[in-house]
Amino acid sequence: MVRLLEVSKLTKRYSQGNIIDRTVFTAVDHISFDINEAEVFTLAGESGCGKTTTAKLILGFEEATSGEIRHNGKVQTRNEKPWLTESVQAIFQDPFSTFNPMRRVDSYFHETVQNFRLAQSKQEATARIDKKLRLVGLTYQEIAGRYPSEFSGGQLQRISIARALVTDPKVIIADEPVSMVDASLRMSIVNLFKQLRDELGVSILYITHDLATAYYVSDRIAIMFRGKIVEMGSVDQVLMKPKHPYSKLLRDSIPQADPRQRWTTTVTLAELEQEEYLRQGCRFAGRCPDVMDICKSVAPADIRVDEALVQCHLYADQNDRQTAASYSMKTQP
């Protein structure tokens, strides 16, 4: 099994305020995961959990505070921008902000072909572009000479995907790619991701808060909360048999078609996100139904439960909890 992307103990810290009154919070906190060849790996969680920051770090838009990112076994450095290479491409949330409204859509495709020297002539370039557009249900003739305002949001998002495919990437990073698309078109785009994985062997980092589409398209999934991955495993294991209280809360928030199985729990953002980011111990302790004393002072470690990794003291035995609590007391100032 080929690992195309490896993220190890990735951390990103930001500071707020001035020199006298400065607060440092960790937006991404020592997260680790990998993406294999021909796999859809999902980062899921509510807004403000660190998903998009993780994507920016992987793409090189921002520099990590610590940790390591490897593309095809090669360590990413400050001077290397993976989004400028043909092997990694990105699709963003808002298709309307992806394209300049004053610029014709087909010019983006020809620019990409030219920059990466993917064709010897304009005719060859047009044929390559048309081939990628047909993968998303469009043709070159349909987009040639037209501006972004002449397309719907769903069409523009499919054009964004086709543009990403021009370089034959090995990994596509899709940040909330269906959140601004009409519900009727979401599944067509999600089905396209499955097609790219199955027919072209493309791996996709799918970033979303929509667990319904995540369950449908993903092979593996990681649930993020306030910068930490609290549970990770196969999509069936994590979403059908969630272990972490936050994963259960997210799963239970999905609307059910059967009124006899309607869930009563909903996800509500805390009044102060910063409070949870700065909380000592488990960051979910403030709204966890299973909170224990240790949760308020000691950050849980990764624990393997069945086929998933879970950061939760519920699954540590009593001796482990006592040892962790004792260590925390000794190390506190």
C-alpha positions, 0 to 999 in steps of 0.5 A: 500500500502506497502512502501518498501523504503523511502528516506527523504531529502537525501543529499550528499556533496563533497569538492574539493581542499585544505584547503585554496581553497576548494569548496563544492558542493551538489551532492544530494540535499534534495531529497525525494521519496518512492517505493511501493510494486510491483512497478518500480520507475525510477530516470532519467536524464542526466549524472552527475545529481546524480542518481548513487550517490543516488543509492550508498547512498541507498545501503550503499556504501557511507554515506549521509551527511544528510537525512534518508533512511528507508527499510521496515520502519527501518531506515538505519544506518551507521553500516547497509549495505542493500546490504548485506541483502537478501531483497535488491539486486543491478544490475550494469551498466557494466556486465563485471566488475561485474564478475572476469574474472578468476572466474567461473560464477556459483561460485558466485551463490553458494557463495550467497546461502551459505552466506545466508544459502538458501539451506541444500545441494549442490543439493538443491542449484543447484535447487534453482539457476537453478530456478532463471536462468530460470526466465531470460531465462537460465539454470544452465547447460548453465553456469556451469563451464564457465567463464565470457568471454564465455558469451555475454554482454546481457547474463552476464546482465541476469546472474547478474539479476538471481544472484540478484534474488537468495535471493528473494529480495523485492527491486532491484536497477538497475543502468543503467542496459541496457546502455551497452547492444546491442539495440536488447537485451535491451527490453528483459531485460526491459520486464524481469523487468516488469515480475519480478514486475507483477509475483513476486511482486519485486519492482525496482529502475530503474536508467537510462538516457533512457526515452524510456525504462523508459516510457515503464517499469515505474509506477512512475518517478522522473526527476533529474537535478544537484542533485535535483528532479525537477519533479516527478509523474506517468510516463504518467503525467511526460513524456507525459505532462511534466511541468518543462522546463528540463523535456520538454527538456529531453522528446523532445530529444527522437528520433522520428520514424515519421519524421513529428514529429521530435524534433529539441531540443537536450540535451547539457551538460553545459561546466562546470557541477560544475557551475550548481551545485554551482548556486544560485537559480534554477540550470537549470536557465542557460539554461532554455527557461522560466527563470525569474529573481527570478530563478537566486536567489531563489531555487524553492519549490515543487509545486503540478501541476495536479498529479505531483510535480514540482520544478519550479517558473512558477507554483507559483503564483505572491504572492508566488514569491514575498514572496520567493524573499523578504525572499531570500534578507533578508537571503543573507549575 
